[in-house]
Amino acid sequence: MRRQLTQTKLAQTLRTIGDTSAINEIRPVTGGDINEVYYVRTAEQEYCVKWNQNIPSGFFAKEAEGLERIRQSKTVAVPLVYGVHEDDHGRGGLLILEWIEGEKTSITDAQLGRSVAALHQTPGPGFGWETDTYIGRLPQKNGWYQRWTDYYRECRLLPQMKRAEQSGRMPVQRGKRLLHLMENIEKWLPKEGTPALLHGDLWGGNWLVGPYGRPYLIDPSAFYGHYEFELAFTELFGGFSDLFYQSYQQFQPLSPHYEERKPLYQLFYLLVHLNLFGESYGSSIDRILTRYVG
């Protein structure tokens, strides 16, 4: 059973970011799959506070870095980061963010499409990221690669395959087909291209509506990759309208090969879900492997 965030601990942390006023309201809000999330109102400010008593050192710091990198791109709105606090023992912490709240308008979805397209036109120095991060609560290996296929194979597919093997979720035949696919990944995916700044975990639950209907992205696992990788994930579990995709493609046209590549990109996220939640995602993985390698 998880302990709730105490008002005393919260007040102590808020003082570290300069808010010494009284806490007028604190209440849990829905939407936190990994962390506990709270709405907090003091005499000075409203906050979104994420808390977890059992996370690896640097977990919230990596999220804050991703939000800041996206904010610096000046393409799509993200909440301001007010502070990151880790417990002394390094297995818990708080992330203090701007509170975002608003009502969707008739232009919200189109604005989201344009903004994500602009994000995907933000270039990077290579494919990858300067440090290891997290995808959900799983460690995410990173590094810098000049070829997209090298990064995708070495930092995305292979670590998830090894994790599944260790947990007994990679049957022999599935593993053989996945290994064959990785060895021949260049047959289907582009080797080169311009590394683009990606949110990295863009499903329907990781965007919300702010004032005046403005869309905001939250909970990133940011890195520089191929823009089709991100768009493929938006289609895996839904949460994005036709207007979003129409608006996106006005600013970032899709390759004629996108539909053929899409399942290969969704494969990574299915492997992540296999490792997080179990064999219920195995049949979807097997269908993709059968499609490409038989």
N, C-alpha and C positions, 0 to 999 in steps of 0.2 A: 504494500500500500504506500502510495507516494504522500509525502508530507506537503501540505500547502505552504505557500510563501507567507511568512509572518510579516505583520506591519512593522515590527521592530527592525527586522532585517532589511526590509524595503526602504525604510526611512534612513537607515545607515548608508545604504547604497546611493540613494538620491543625494545625500549630502556630498558624496564624492564628485557629483557633477554640478554642484553649486545650488541645488534646490533644498533649502533648509526650512521651507514652509510646511505647514501641517498637511497631512494626508486627509483629504475630505471623503474620498471614496476609493475602494479597491474591490474589484469583483472579477471572478474568472470569466473568460469568454471562450466560446467554442472555436475549433479550428486547429488546435495544436495536437498533431499526431505524435510528436516526439517530446515536446516540451509543454509545460504548463504556461498558459498565456493569460495575462490579466490586463484589464482596463484600470488605470490609476489616474486619479485626479487630485492634484494638490491645489493650494491657493494660487500657484503660479502657472501651472501647466497641466495638460493632459498627456498621458504616456501609454504606450503599449509596452508591457514588460514581459519578457520571456524568461522563464526560470526552469532550471533542471538541476537536480541534486546529484545526478550520476551521468555526467558526460565527460569525454576526454578533454584534457587540457587543450585550450585553443579553439574549441568547437565554436563558441559564439564569436570569437575574434575572426575566424575565417568567414563567417557569414557577414560580419561587419565590413570586412575588406571587400567582399563581393558587392555589397550594396554601395560602398563608396566608389568602386570602380565604375559601376553602372551610372551612378549619379554624375561622375566626372565626364561621362560620355555626352551628357546633355541631350539625351535622346528620349528617354522614358522616365517617368517619375518613380522614385523609390522613397520610402520613409527615411527621414533623417536619423542618424545614429547619435544618441546623446551620450552613451557610455556602455562599456563592457566591464563586467566585474567577475573575477574568478575567486572561488573560495581558496583559502590558504592551502588546503590539502590538494587542490588541483583536480577535483572530481565533481565540480559543480560550478554554477555561475548564473549570472543575470545579463540579459541584453536589454538595454533601455532604448526604445525607439519612439519616434513621433507617432502619435495616435492618428490614424487615417479613418475618416468616415464620410460618406456621402451617398447620393442617390444617382443611379444610372440614368443617363439621358439617351436620346436618340442617336447621338454621335459618339458615345463611349466606345462601342466596339470598333468603329472605324478609326478612332483615335488610337486605340490599342494596337490595331494592325499597322498603322503608319509608324507608331513609336517603336514597336518591335522590329519592323523593317529597318528603321534608322539605327537601332542598336546593332543589328546585324551588318551594318555598313561601317561599323567602327573597327578599324584594322588593329592587329596586334603584331608583336615581334616574331611570332611563331605559333605553332599549334601547341596548346597546353596551358600551363600556369606555372608561376615561379615557385610555388610550394604545394605540398600535398594538401588536400582539402577533405570534404565529406560529401557523399551523395546520400541524402537521408542521414541515417546514423552510421552508415558504413564508411570506412576510410576510402578516400579516392586518391590513388596514385597520380602524380603529375610529373612534369618535366617539360622541356622545350624540344620540339620536333619540327623539322622543315617539311616533312611529308605527312599529310593528313592521315593516310592509311597506316603509317607507322604508329602515330599517336593512338589512333582508334584501336588498333590491335593490341599494342603493348600496355596502354594505360587504361583502356576501357574494357575490352572483351576478356583479355587474358586474366586480369586479377579477379574478375567476377567468376570466371570458369574455375580458377583455383580455389576460390572460397566455396563454391558449390561442391567441388570434389571433397574438400575437407569436412563438409557437413553432410555428405552422403546424398546430395541432391543432383549429382551429375552421373547418371547411369553410363555404363561403358559405351553403348552405342551413341548416346547423345554427345558424350565427350569426343568420340572419334569424329563425328560429323562437324562439331563445333571447331575442332582443331583443323580439319580439312578446310572449312570455310575461312578461318583466320589465315591459313597459309596461302589462300587464293583470293584474298579480299580485294586486291587490285583489279580483278576481273569485273567488279561491279561498282566500286567506289573510286572517286577521283583521287589521284595521288597528290595533286598540287592544288592551288587555289589560294585565295587571300584569307588568312586567319581572321575570323570575325568574333567580336565580343558576344558571348552567349550568356543568358541567364543560367542555363545548365540544368534546371529542374522545373521547366515551365509547363506545369499541368494546370487544370482549371482552378485548383485551390490555391495557387500561388500568384493570383492577381486579385486586386480588389478595387473598389470604386471610392474615390475621394471627393473633396468639395468640387462642385460644379460638374460632376460626372467624370472627372479626370481619372484615367486608369493608373494604378500603381502596381509595380511588381514587388513581391516580397519573397523571402526565404530562398535566395539564390545559392547555386553551387557553381559560381562563375568560372569561366575559362574561355580560351580562344579556340574555336573550332569551325567546322563547316556549317553554314547557316541551315542547311537542310536537316541536319541532325536535330536541331531545336524544333523546327517545324514538324518533323515527324512525330516527336513526342507529344506535341499539342493535339495531334490526331488520335493518339493511342487511347486515352481515357475520356476525351471530350472536354467540354467546358468552354469552347470557343465557337462563335457563330460564323455563318457564311459571310457576313459583312466583315468580320475580322480578316478572313482569308482573302476576300476580294480587295480590301484596302491594302493588306500586306503586299499582294502581288502587283499592285499599281506602282509600288515603290521598290520592290525587290522581286522581280520576275523569277519564277521557278524554272529550273532546268527541265528540258523535255524528258530527262531520265529520272526525275524525282520519284515518280510512282514506282519505278523498278527498284530504286534504292531505299525507299521508305521502310520496308520491313527490316532491312539490315540495321537501320538506325534504331528502330523500335526494339530490336533484339537486345540491345544493351540494357534498356530500362526493364524489360521483362526478366533479364538475368538478375538485375538488382532486386526486383520484386520476388523472384524465386528465392534469393538469399535472405530477404527480409521476412517473407510470409509463407514460403513453402511451395509444395508441389502443385498447388492449384494453378500456377503459371507455367508449369512444365509442358502442357499440351500446346500452348501457344508458341513456346520456344521450338518444340519439335516440328510444328507446321512450317515455321520459317526455315529451319534447317533442311527439311525435306524439299522445300521449294527451290533452294539454291544448290544443294549438294546431293540431294536424293536420299 
